[in-house]
Amino acid sequence: MNFLTSQILNAASHVRSASPLFFTSGNSVPTYFIHGNKDEIVLVEQSMKAHNLLIKHNIPTELILLKDIDHDLLSINLESEFRKVDSFLCIHVN
């Protein structure tokens, strides 16, 4: 195995160990996603995949896609979304 191949395999292993897509199960916690549809750092497809896996495992989940928003959610007013998160948590987390 050459150096480049080794680096690629190590990077793939690191990504896999950090991705919730590989750890979703029937024991996962209720999860609420808020994702900007213009996010180029974490692609919206990642949240959609995780959301769908949770549904497959019958885990309560919600996915909110914010139109024309990128990765910087701190720069916008999320007050209404936080109210929805609060309601979701009150229903699904004891």
N, C-alpha and C positions, 0 to 999 in steps of 0.2 A: 504494500500500500504506500503510495507516495504522499508527500506532505499535503498537497492540495486535496486529495481524496480524503485524507484524515481530517482536515479542517472542515470540509463539507459535511462529513458524517457527524462530527462533533457539533456543528451548528444545527443540523437537523435534529439531533438528539436533544439539544438545548431547547429548541423551539417546541418540540413535542412535550417536554417536561413542563413547559410554561403555559401550554395551551389548555384551557378548560374543556376543549372538545374531546380530549382523551381521558377525562376524568368524570364525565357526566354519567350518572347512574340513577337507579331508583332511590338512592340515599342522598341525592343532591338537594340543596336547600332551595326554597322558592326564590326565584330570581327575576328582577325587574331591570330591563335594559333600556337605556336612553342613548340613542346613537344618532349622530348627525349624518345625513345621507351624502354629504360632501367630504366626509372624513377620508383622508388619504394616508393616515398613520395606521389606524386600525380599520380595515375595510368593513363596510356595513355587512358584507356577506358573512363575516366571522360571527357577528352578533346574531344574524339570521340562522346560521348553522347551529349555534349553541342553543338558541331559542327553540328551534325545531327538535333538537335532541332532547331537551327538557320535556317538551310536549310528548315525545315518543315514550319517555319514562314516566309519564303522568305526574310530572312535577309542576306545580303552579308557576307560571311565567307570564310575563308581559313584555312586549317589545314596542317601544315608541321610537319612531323615526322622525327626526326633526328636519324639516325641509330647508335646504340651502344652508346647512350648518356643517362646519368642519369639526376637527377634533377638540377645539377650544370651547368647551361647554361653559367654562367659567366667565366668558365674556358676554353671556346672554342671561336674560331673566328666566329662571327655571321655576319660579314660584308655583305655577299651576301644575307642572310636572311633579314637583315635590309633594304637593297635596295628593296627587294620584299615587305616588310611592307610599306615602303614609297610609292611605286607605288599603293598598295592596298588602302592606305589612301587617296592618291591624287584622285583616281577614286571614292571612296565611301563616303568620308567625305568632306563636303563643308567648 
